[in-house]
Amino acid sequence: MSNSSSISHFLLLPLADTRQLQLLHFCFFLGISLAALLGNGLVISAVASSHHLHSPMFFFLLHLALTDLGSILTTVPKAMHNSLWDTRNISYTGCAAQVFFMVFFMGAEFSLLTIMCYDRYVSICKPLHYGTLLGSRACAHMAAAAWASAFLNALLHTGNTFSLPLCYGNALGQFFCEIPHILKLSCSKSYLRELGLLAVGACLGFGCFVFIVFSYMQIFRAVLRIPSEQGRHKAFSTCLPHLAVVSLFISTGFFAYLKPPSISTPSLDLVLSVLYSVVPPALNPLIYSLRNQELKAAVWTLITRVFWKH
């Protein structure tokens, strides 16, 4: 029996048994991380450099792209390293850092998606009050609150999780460090305290989910009252990318954590964990760019400007 003070490293779930599959996984993670870095980098650069995109919707989109970059850089580089060098090890400090940054960026992303929903609600349902409710100072305060609350939440969960005594080895059933898998190694009743914190976090997340659903009910009701078809199409176009991103984020995470134990297998768990932690950050810029003509034009201008200089 060992406790957490004697654990110097953890063993992550191996992605594959054969060398060929390990290299295939490395190529997959390399491709998806490059796509996420390129897509989110272009969104951040386009919004920052285009003055006509300095509006609340694009301000929050820039912050969302930052969370996507952060979450993909938290898990993927270590998974690529382990696949390339045929190892499972991650240091105790590295594991704590992964837990902290994963909780931090996921929490910030959900908060920002909720704020972006409020932005769409005010824009469509209360357009006359848009400048008052979503002025530059209000947007800055909301973004700061999202990041600060995510930081405090991550600090609380990480400190609480890694203060637990760990008696059941150091092998984690996940390709990155995740709180539920670390709790399985605990031999203390203190893990109930962390479960309580997770339950509180889940309730807050559910509250954000209810807010998003209620807001979209009001939005669709207002859109359907718009007399012109062109006006309805324009209103729907501004909402669909956000709705698609929210659906992808919530559905993958929901199924990964709340799927029935009867259908749980190591391979399915691995696929689901990749779906909710790796795929959304790579797809989000594409979803927004495809449906938003202003963003698409700004990204294209940025690309042509870069290549024209060279």
Secondary structure, DSSP 8 states (H G I E B T S, - for coil): ---GGG--EEE---S-SSHHHHHHHHHHHHHHHHHHHHHHHHHHHHHHH-GGG-SHHHHHHHHHHHHHHHHHHHHHHHHHHHHHHT--EEEHHHHHHHHHHHHHHHHHHHHHHHHHHHHHHHHHH-GGGHHHHT-HHHHHHHHHHHHHHHHHHHHHHHHHHTTS-B-S-SB-SSSS--HHHHHTTB-STTHHHHHHHHHHHHHHHHHHHHHHHHHHHHHHHHHHT-SSHHHHHHHHHHHHHHHHHHHHHHHHHHHHHHS-GGG--HHHHHHHHHHHHTHHHHHHHHHHHHH-HHHHHHHHHHHHHHHHH-
